[in-house]
Amino acid sequence: MDNFLSPDFWLAVGQIIMIDILLGGDNAVVIALACRKLPDAQRTKGILWGTAGAIVLRVVLIFFALTLLQLPFLKLVGGLLLLWIGVKLLMPEDEDEHDSIQASDKLWAAVKTVIVADFVMSLDNVIAIAGAAQAAGGEHQMPLVIFGLLVSIPIIVWGSQLVIKLMDRFPVVINVGAMLLGWIAGTMMVGDPALAAWVPTQAGDQPGTPNHVLPLWHYGCGVLGALLVLALGKWLAARQSAPASAG
């Protein structure tokens, strides 16, 4: 019960909600494209069943991600992927990104398309949510993951267009979200078991619990990751838009 009252737990809750808001809109586009040819009477069913299947699949993926992140070097790899995902948020979108999504006029064919497409696109959500859940520590990681995914359902099904409009109107939301992913990446990477010999740690709060990275290193690497994503993302976005401006 004490863990539910700790700042780390609620910080992780906030991070998971923010991740779902930022990264859920893309999944909503996939669902809309896959179900667009269904009859009106079946479209809602297709959206709900497709989303439910995608959420269950993501719970399984994140369960394995939380387990695998205990292995040496995998937090480093996951952190690097998160850094790149954060940078991509700041770059101009590819308008042809969803051209390969096939619509179907059959309910279960559309549901299958949603689940398969979501599986392919879930890497960002899986790594980001697993990294945020690890910040809470202890036995509450999976409840945090499930909570985050439950939050994502209404965001994906009903709220994505509103969120997209909000991000269009207030670009700072995208900047904050990208920096959040950089923060999670930095704090994840510094806690990789492969770096244990070089990163200063302190004993766990209770006997038998693993050592924790010193707060200065933990938060310092988080800030560094956030600033790196912002700087690299803005630089690449400027480079990408420069040829278009020149033309």
C-alpha positions, 0 to 999 in steps of 0.5 A: 500500500505504501508504494501507491502513496509514493511519488515514484508510483504516481509519476509513473502513472502520469508518464504512462498516460502521457505516453498513451496520449502521444503514441495512441493517435497513430494506432487510432488512425490504423483502426480507422483505416482498417474499419472504414469499409465495414457497414455502419452497423459493424464499424463500432464492433470492429473498432472495439474488438480490434482495440481489445485484441490489440490491448491484450496483445500489448499486455503480453508484449509488455510482460515480456519486456519487463522481464527482458529489461532485467537482462544486461544491455537490453535497457541500453538497447531499449533506451536507444530505441526510445531516444529515436522514437522521441526524436521522430516525434519532433520530425515532420510526419510522413503522409504515406506512412499508412498507405499499406493498411488494407481496409476490409468489408468483413468484420473479422478480417478488419479486426485481424488487420487492426491486431496485426498492424498494432503488433507491428506498430506497438514497439514504441508503446511497449518500450516506453510503458515498460520503462515508465513502469520500471520507475515505480519498482516493486510488485506494482509494475504489471498493475501499472502497465495494465492501468496504462493500457486501460487508459489508452482504450478511450484515448485510442477509440474516442479521443485521438482526433481531439488529441491530434488537434490539441497537438496541432494547436499547441506544438509544445505538447509534442516537445514535452512528450518527446522530452519525456521519452528522452527522460525515460530513456536516460533513466532506463539506460543508466540502470542497465545491469551491464553498467552496474560496475561503473554507475554509483548505487545505494542500497535498497530501501529494504533488505533483499531489494536491489540497489538503486542508482544514486539520485544524482545519476538517475535524474541527471541522465534523465535530463540529459536524455530529454535535452538530447532528444529535443536538440537532435529532433529540432536539428534533424527537423530543420535539416529535413525542412531546409531542402523544401524551403530552398525548392 
